[in-house]
Amino acid sequence: AADLHFRLGMLDKSEDGMLAAARHYRRSLALDDGHVGALAALELVAREEGNWPALADLLVRSETLPREPARHLELCVELAELYRSLLGRPAEGLPYLEKAVALFPDHLQATEGLADLLVVAGRGEEAEPLYHRLADKARASRRVKDLARFLARVGAIREAAGDGDGALAAYDEAFRFDPTSGVVLVGVGRLAFARGDWDKASRAYRSLLLVNLEQALGIGKAEVYFQLGRIQVQLGEPAKARSMFERGLELEPAHAGIKAALAETRQ
């Protein structure tokens, strides 16, 4: 019966279009929830409609069927990305990437995706060895920007865990491979400032003025000038601090922190 409904769907598709055929495909799937042809046809309908929840449900069904390992890997990676980017429910994609990495431990995309989702889930201690593995592979293949990115993520995990020494060591190593990375410079600047290493913090923040600050970094150039001004205050140079604060206010006139700091330097 499931197969007959699938064939009726194929006939409707040729005569009245995919949407007319979909009712037969759904009936086929209701009779046999593992009908490969109906699953594939409804996946196509869901993609054409942009119906991502329906597509996720169909891919979940497909993933449970016996598959070639390579196809299983593709399904797991796609499901994880679907939950993360289109449905906004990244935690639901985590088990599929765990399966993918178990199947193919050397698959870089799946491993990085798994590490990223583990961090989002608050499981940084499990993500860290995955980033180290990715960093080792990037180092071996001389992909220096990828290497710096993975080391920076190790730094962020160490920082979140309260290990300032480990975090700064990871950021410093990342800086050696990509001195223009905004993520790395922000991390170095923040940790150096917290330690009172004003020279190192100043160099990091000044370097940030020369790179493209993406919104995802959580810091704009006004904030960079604010931090540079605060460093000059610590160095006992109020005139230079005022200059930094004034530049920051030109970029972001409503920045409350800069306004307050500037007022203090004028007293």
N, C-alpha and C positions, 0 to 999 in steps of 0.2 A: 504493500500500500504506500509506503514511504517513497519507494522508487517510482511508482506510478504518478504520484503527486509531483515528484521532481521532473518527470518527463512532461507532464502537463504544464509545469512552469516554463520549461524550455520552449514549448509551443507558444504559450502566451507571450513569452519574451520576443519571439520572432514576429508576432502579429500585433501586439498591443504595447510592447515595451516592458522594461525591467520591473516597473512598479506594479503592473498588472500581474506579472509572474510571481511577485514576492509572496502573495497570499498562498500559492501552492508550495513554495519553498518552506514557508513557515509551517504549513500543515505537514509537509514531509519531515521536518525537524521535530515536530510534536510527536510523530509516530516513531521516529528513530533519531534520538538526540545526537547520534554520532554519524549521521549521513554526510559523507564527505562532500558530495556534490552540492547539497542544500546549504551546508555551511559556507562553502566557497562562494556560492551565488549570493547569499545574504550578506556576506562580508563585503562583496562588491556594491550591493545596494546601500549598505551603511556608509561606505566610503563616499559614494556619490552624493548621499544626503548630508554628509558631515554629522552623522548620528554616532558620536563617539561612545556614549554609554552602551548602545547596541553593539557597536563593533567590539568593545572590550568584552562583553558577554560572549560574543561569538568566538573571539580569539581564545578566551578561557576554555571554552568547550573544545576547540581545536587542539589546544595544548595538552589536553588529557588523553588524546588519541595516540595510538602507536605511531611514531614518526621516525624518520631518519634523524640521527643526531644533529646534522647540520640544519635541518628544517626546524627541529625542536629549539635549537639555539636562536634562530631567526624569530620564532614566535615569542620566546621569552624576552628577547631584547625589545621587540616591538611593543609587547604588552607593558613593559616597564616604562618605556618612553611615552606611551599613550596615557598611562596613569599619571605620569609626572607632568607632562607638558600640556596635554589637552583636557584632562579631567581634574588636575590639581589635587590628586590624591596619591602623592608619591609613595607613601607607606605601603599601599596595596601592590605596588610594583616590585617591592623589595624581594618577596619570595621567588619571583620569576628570575631575577638576576642572580639570586643565590643558586638556583637550579642551573642557569647558564654557565656560571663560573665553575660549578661542580662538574659539568659536562666538558667544558673547555677552559681549563685553568689559565691558559696562555692567551685567551681572547682579550685584547686590550680594551675594546669598547665596553664589553660586559664587565670587566674588572673595574674600570674607572667608574662606570655607572653604579656598580654595587657599592664601591667605596663612598661615592658622593651621597647615595641614599642612606647609607649607614650613618654618616655624619648628620644628615637631616633628622634621622631618627634618634639622635643622641647617643649613638653607639660608636663614638670616635675611636675607642680603644680597639675595636674590631676592624675599623677602616684603616688604621695606621699601617699595619703590616702589608695591606694591599697597596697603599701608596708607595711604600718602600720597594715592593716588588715591581711596580710600574716605573719607579725612578731607576732601579737597576737596569731594566730593559731599555729605558730611554738613554741611559748613560752608555750602555753597550752599543747602541745604534747611533750615538752622537746626535740625538734629538735634544739639543740643549734647552730650547724654550719649554718643551714638554717636561724635561728634567726639572727645570726651575719651578714649573707649575706644581709638580707633585711634591717637591720639597717644601714649597710654600704651604701646601695643604697639611703636610706633617707639622709645620710650624704652628699653624692655626689650631690643630688638635692639641699639641703640647701646651700652647698658650691657654686654651680653654680648660685644660687639666691642671693649670696652675704651675706648670713647669717652665718658668721663665728662661732658665738656662738652655733647656732643650729646644724651646721655641726659637730663641735668638740664634742658636747654632744652626738650626734648619733654615731660617731666613737668611743668615749670612752665607750659607752654602748656596742657596738659591740665587742670591745676588751675584755670586761669582759667575754663574752661568747666564743670567739675564739681568743685567744692571738697569734695564729700562722697565722692568715689570712694576706696574703700579701696586699690585697686591704685595709684592715683596718689599717695596720701599715703604709702604704704609706700615707693614709689620715691623720692619727695622726701626722706623722712626718712633713708633708707639712704644716699643720695648726699651729703646735707648733713652727716650724721654723719662720713662718710669724709673730707670736706673740712674738718672742724673748724668748720663753720658751726653753732655750738651753738644760736643763736637760731632759725634756720630749722628745724633738726632738731627742736628742742623743740616748735615750733608744729605741725609735721607730726604728731609722735607724740601730742601732746595732742589734736589733732583726731581721731586714730584712736580715742581713748577715747569719742568721741561717735557713732561710726558702727557699723553692724553688721559685725563682722569675720567674713566667710565663711571656711569651712575651706580653700577653695582658695587663699586668700591666703598660707597658710603662716605666719601669725602670729596669736597670741591676745592677749588683754588682759594676761595675765601678762608676755608678752614685751614688750609696749609699755611697761609699768611698768619692766621691766628696762632698756630703752633710755633711758627718762627718767631713771632713777637714774644710769646711766652718764654721761649728759650733765651731771647735777648734780655728779658727781665731777670731771669736766673743768672745771667752773666753780668748783671749790673750795668747794662747799657740801655737806659730808658729812651734815649733819643732814637736809637735804632729800632727799639721795640715799637715806639709810636709810628715810625715809618711803615713797619710791617702791618700794624693794626689798621692804619689809614688805607693801605692798599687793599686789605681785606674788606673794609667797609665800602670801598668803591665798587667792589664786585657784589657785595651782599649787604646793602645798607641796613637791613633789619636784623643782622646777626647780633643777638643780645650779648653773647660772650665777648665779642670784640668790642662792643660799645662799653661794657663795664671795664674791661682791661684797659682800654684807651683812657677812660676817665681816671683810672688809678694812676697811670703814668703821668698824667697832667697835674696831679696834686703836688 
